[in-house]
């Protein structure tokens, strides 16, 4: 089985929506997005996936990790980060989405995401 990785800028998701992601995932493409998706976006992807589950497509694995630039968050630092997120329109982080056929396990801790893949 051929595995492909597609890295998407969050701006493309904002412009074109999330519909194309599921098509790519069904074709064994691992999707990496340069931002943490919102709860609404994650919910949409999961709902659309549930409609398409079959013997050939077992579903997806999805995980997001928010990157916090400061280890000790001060009120001023938090305010600065929120203003920055509002200006650039995305939460700093990463989101990984892939077929459950390929991603067997995702381990997440505050510093990284570890994917166990099977091809």
N, C-alpha and C positions, 0 to 999 in steps of 0.2 A: 504494500500500500504506500502510495506517495503522500508525503506530508509537506504541506506548504505553510509558511508563516507570512501573514499580512500585517504590517504595522500601519495603523491609521492615525492621522492627526484628529483630535477631537473636533476641530472645526468642520471636518468633512461629515461627521455625525450630525452636527448642528444643522448643516446645510441640507444634507440628503436623507437624514433620518436613519433608522436602524434596520430597514427592510432588507437591504442587501447583505447584511451581516449573516443572517440565517442561511441564505443561499450559499455563501462561502463556507460556512461551518458544515453544511450538509455535504460539501465537496471536499471534506477533510482538510480545511484550511484553519489553522490556528490564528485567531485574531488578537492583536495587541493594540490597545488604544492608549494614547499618551495622557490620559486623565481618568479620574475616578468617575464612573457613571453615577447619575442621580438614582435615587430609589425608584422613581417613576420610570426611568429608562430601563433599569434592570427588570422591573416588574413587566414591562412591555415585552422584553426579549423572552422572559420565562413564559408568559402567556401565549405568545406566538409559537414558541417551541412546543408547548403542550398540545397545540392543535395539529402539529406535524409529526408527532411521535408514531413510529411504526416499527415493524420488524427490521427494516433497513436503517432506520434512524432512531437510536435509543434516547436521544435528547442531548443536552449540553451540560457542560461544567462551566461555571462562571465565577470569577472572583475578582474583587477590586481591592486595591490597597491605596490608602490615602497617604501621601508623603507630607510629613510635617517638617518644616525647615528648622524649627527650634525645639531642642530637647526640653528646655524649661520654658513653658508657655507663660508669658506674662500677659496681663490684659492688653497692654499696648501692642505686643507682638501678635496676639490673636486678632485685634482690630486691623492691624496692618495686613495680615493674611486674608481676612475677609474682604477688605477693600480691593486687594490685588485679585482675588477670585472674581469679584464683581466686575472689575475692569477687563480682565481677560476672558471672562465668561466660562471658566471651567475650574474644577477642583484639581489641585496638583495631585498626581498619582498615576496609577496604571490599572488597566482592566484587561483581563485575559478571558477569552471566550473560545471554547472548542467543543468538538463532538465528544460525547461520553465514550465513543469507541476509541478515541485517541487519548484523551486525558483520563487516566485511571484514578488519580488522586491529586488534590491541591493542598499543600501545607502552607499556611499563612501565619506569619508572625510580624511584629511591628517593623522589622528590617527588610523582609523579603518574602517573595512567593516562590515556592518550590513545586514544580510540576513533575509528576510521574507520568511519562508518555508511553504509549504502546502503538507500534505501527504494524 
